Amino acid sequence: MSLTDSHVHLQDECFRDDLEEVIQRALSSGVRRMVCCGTNPEDWQRVSLICQDHPCLLPAYGVHPWFAGRLSEGWKDKLHALADRSAAIGEIGLDKLLCNENIEKQIDVFNTQLDICLEAGKPAIVHCLKAFGALMQTLSSRKENPRLLMHSYSGSAEFMRELGKFDVYFSFNGKMLQDNCKSMHRAIRNAPAGKILLETDSPYLTPPEEYLLQAAAEKNIKNNMGYLRNEPANIPLICRGAARLRGVSPEELERQTEENFQILF
């Protein structure tokens, strides 16, 4: 297999003691590369360092909506300086579910980063929770938008079609494989073949047990939310589950997602 994990956070503290082992486990399981996403200026240097040391890791830098109100002066200049050396700008976006930050402030920071994407010619990796209306309004009000990757897409199949007016790709994680995630099942079934990618969002959004690589699960390390740590090595199993939902072979989904990644990035 030759797969890409389009969204990880390997700079997270829960990987600090065994990062080399985690990366080797991913490579051995068939994961070719991973996009390591920063979330705020405080973790950008860590992202940069681990990506410099591991050619299979592609860096992305951005301000997650949770940090939109906690930015110090000069953050825009720092992001500008990193943009040319990044695979994408992200993780950025809007959040009305888990974020207490004023949505207007989130939109302001989001728009600034979309502008940086355009200036640098980079795609945006977008987080959106319960803010799809605000996202559509923001994108529609702009004269120009960069290519977008909807990270861990959790919206409906209908909203996916609405987003089709923009150059948008959709990345799905292992949580969609839970039996009770019927709306996400419909979304991945309806996602355009030329717009789909896969991710783990490691160390978060751990998939059901049957989609966990045993060698990773046996480590029994928890993320900072108290759940079993997710790892990029789980992507091949997630690919099999997603292929089953879409009614295609894992090999076909692997080929399609790799082709899509090459076009987007």
Secondary structure, DSSP 8 states (H G I E B T S, - for coil): --EEEEEE-TTSGGGTTTHHHHHHHHHHHTEEEEEEE--SHHHHHHHHHHHHH-TTEEEEE---GGGTTS--TTHHHHHHHHHTTSSEEEEEEEESSS--S-HHHHHHHHHHHHHHHHHHT--EEEEEES-HHHHHHHHHHSS----EEETT--S-HHHHHHGGGS-EEEEE-GGGGSTT-HHHHHHHHHS-GGGEEE---BTSS---GGGS-HHHHTT--B-TTSSB---GGGHHHHHHHHHHHHTS-HHHHHHHHHHHHHHH-
